[in-house]
Amino acid sequence: MLQLQFEFQIRFSITIPTLTMFLLKTWRQSAFGVYGYLNFTKPAFLEHSKNFKPEEMETQIPGKNCLVTGANSGIGYATAEGLAQRGATVYLVCRNKERGEAALSQIQTKTGNQNVHLEICDLSSVTDIRSLASRFSKKNVPLHVLVNFQSYCYIAEII
Ligand SMILES: NC(=O)c1ccc[n+]([C@@H]2O[C@H](COP(=O)([O-])OP(=O)(O)OC[C@H]3O[C@@H](n4cnc5c(N)ncnc54)[C@H](OP(=O)(O)O)[C@@H]3O)[C@@H](O)[C@H]2O)c1
């Protein structure tokens, strides 16, 4: 009697470092996904907003030094104005002098806060960022808040 026998054999050869990297990457991606789902989706927003206390938005923060990039328009401008409204010392980081000065004067007039300053810096230039960091450190004041709307993460590393 003719007997046919097929045998399949699949062999995986994987080194310990490769397996470790694979597990680490899988873990990081899963953790990132879960964190994102729990914090940055609409249901997460609705859940978190239950703890939102509007009066906390009115907290005054005089003496706090805040640096806001992309501060002459959009959400950068709104953030800078909000911080100035709360009495903080605000440094507007803008690349264009005229637009920066217009935002500075508008914020000072609207909030009555004169502790608003303009720093000219093109955030696409590492040289400019280094120069800004150097100017800021010469002021010898602590930086309490860095709001990085328009920037490479590099600015956070330097300042
Ligand atoms: N608006 C939103 O709902 C929203 C939501 C999520 C994320 N974002 C992000 O938040 C950032 C700002 O958004 P936006 O809507 O406020 O934008 P926007 O109104 O266009 O404001 C961008 C600001 O960044 C400045 N800027 C751009 N390139 C710069 C550079 N190389 N150096 C210095 N300043 C520079 C611009 O200055 P100039 O006037 O000189 O161009 C402007 O003041 C963007 O990265 C955007 O992707 C926005």
The ligand as an SDF file (V2000), in Angstrom:
LIG
                    3D

 48 52  0  0  0  0  0  0  0  0999 V2000
   -5.3910   75.9020   16.1560 N   0  0  0  0  0  0  0  0  0  0  0  0
   -5.6770   74.6700   16.5440 C   0  0  0  0  0  0  0  0  0  0  0  0
   -6.8330   74.3020   16.8130 O   0  0  0  0  0  0  0  0  0  0  0  0
   -4.5550   73.6650   16.7140 C   0  0  0  0  0  0  0  0  0  0  0  0
   -4.8640   72.3880   17.1850 C   0  0  0  0  0  0  0  0  0  0  0  0
   -3.8510   71.4620   17.3720 C   0  0  0  0  0  0  0  0  0  0  0  0
   -2.5470   71.8140   17.0660 C   0  0  0  0  0  0  0  0  0  0  0  0
   -2.2540   73.0320   16.5970 N   0  0  0  0  0  0  0  0  0  0  0  0
   -0.8600   73.3570   16.3340 C   0  0  0  0  0  0  0  0  0  0  0  0
   -0.4890   74.4950   17.0860 O   0  0  0  0  0  0  0  0  0  0  0  0
    0.3910   75.3000   16.3390 C   0  0  0  0  0  0  0  0  0  0  0  0
   -0.1420   76.7120   16.1930 C   0  0  0  0  0  0  0  0  0  0  0  0
   -1.4060   76.6540   15.5590 O   0  0  0  0  0  0  0  0  0  0  0  0
   -2.2070   77.9780   15.1700 P   0  0  0  0  0  0  0  0  0  0  0  0
   -3.5330   77.5500   14.6600 O   0  0  0  0  0  0  0  0  0  0  0  0
   -2.1780   78.8940   16.3370 O   0  0  0  0  0  0  0  0  0  0  0  0
   -1.3250   78.5020   13.9570 O   0  0  0  0  0  0  0  0  0  0  0  0
   -1.0930   80.0110   13.4190 P   0  0  0  0  0  0  0  0  0  0  0  0
   -2.2400   80.8820   13.7080 O   0  0  0  0  0  0  0  0  0  0  0  0
   -0.6360   79.8350   12.0120 O   0  0  0  0  0  0  0  0  0  0  0  0
    0.1110   80.5250   14.2980 O   0  0  0  0  0  0  0  0  0  0  0  0
    1.3900   80.0230   14.1090 C   0  0  0  0  0  0  0  0  0  0  0  0
    2.3430   80.9720   14.8140 C   0  0  0  0  0  0  0  0  0  0  0  0
    3.6350   80.3920   14.8000 O   0  0  0  0  0  0  0  0  0  0  0  0
    4.5430   81.3410   14.2750 C   0  0  0  0  0  0  0  0  0  0  0  0
    5.6350   80.6740   13.5950 N   0  0  0  0  0  0  0  0  0  0  0  0
    5.5540   79.8590   12.5300 C   0  0  0  0  0  0  0  0  0  0  0  0
    6.7920   79.4420   12.1770 N   0  0  0  0  0  0  0  0  0  0  0  0
    7.6560   80.0420   13.0250 C   0  0  0  0  0  0  0  0  0  0  0  0
    9.0690   80.0440   13.1550 C   0  0  0  0  0  0  0  0  0  0  0  0
    9.8360   79.3370   12.3370 N   0  0  0  0  0  0  0  0  0  0  0  0
    9.6260   80.7670   14.1480 N   0  0  0  0  0  0  0  0  0  0  0  0
    8.8560   81.4910   14.9870 C   0  0  0  0  0  0  0  0  0  0  0  0
    7.5300   81.5450   14.9180 N   0  0  0  0  0  0  0  0  0  0  0  0
    6.9210   80.8350   13.9340 C   0  0  0  0  0  0  0  0  0  0  0  0
    3.7410   82.1910   13.3330 C   0  0  0  0  0  0  0  0  0  0  0  0
    4.4050   83.4150   13.1440 O   0  0  0  0  0  0  0  0  0  0  0  0
    4.2440   84.2710   11.7940 P   0  0  0  0  0  0  0  0  0  0  0  0
    3.0470   85.1610   12.0210 O   0  0  0  0  0  0  0  0  0  0  0  0
    5.5160   85.0190   11.6890 O   0  0  0  0  0  0  0  0  0  0  0  0
    4.0140   83.3140   10.6630 O   0  0  0  0  0  0  0  0  0  0  0  0
    2.4480   82.3170   14.1230 C   0  0  0  0  0  0  0  0  0  0  0  0
    2.5530   83.3020   15.1130 O   0  0  0  0  0  0  0  0  0  0  0  0
    0.5940   74.6120   14.9980 C   0  0  0  0  0  0  0  0  0  0  0  0
    1.7750   73.8150   15.0840 O   0  0  0  0  0  0  0  0  0  0  0  0
   -0.6240   73.7270   14.8870 C   0  0  0  0  0  0  0  0  0  0  0  0
   -0.3490   72.5920   14.1010 O   0  0  0  0  0  0  0  0  0  0  0  0
   -3.2380   73.9720   16.4090 C   0  0  0  0  0  0  0  0  0  0  0  0
  1  2  1  0
  2  3  2  0
  2  4  1  0
  4  5  1  0
  4 48  2  0
  5  6  2  0
  6  7  1  0
  7  8  2  0
  8  9  1  0
  8 48  1  0
  9 10  1  0
  9 46  1  0
 10 11  1  0
 11 12  1  0
 11 44  1  0
 12 13  1  0
 13 14  1  0
 14 15  2  0
 14 16  1  0
 14 17  1  0
 17 18  1  0
 18 19  2  0
 18 20  1  0
 18 21  1  0
 21 22  1  0
 22 23  1  0
 23 24  1  0
 23 42  1  0
 24 25  1  0
 25 26  1  0
 25 36  1  0
 26 27  1  0
 26 35  1  0
 27 28  2  0
 28 29  1  0
 29 30  1  0
 29 35  2  0
 30 31  1  0
 30 32  2  0
 32 33  1  0
 33 34  2  0
 34 35  1  0
 36 37  1  0
 36 42  1  0
 37 38  1  0
 38 39  2  0
 38 40  1  0
 38 41  1  0
 42 43  1  0
 44 45  1  0
 44 46  1  0
 46 47  1  0
M  CHG  2   8   1  16  -1
M  END
$$$$
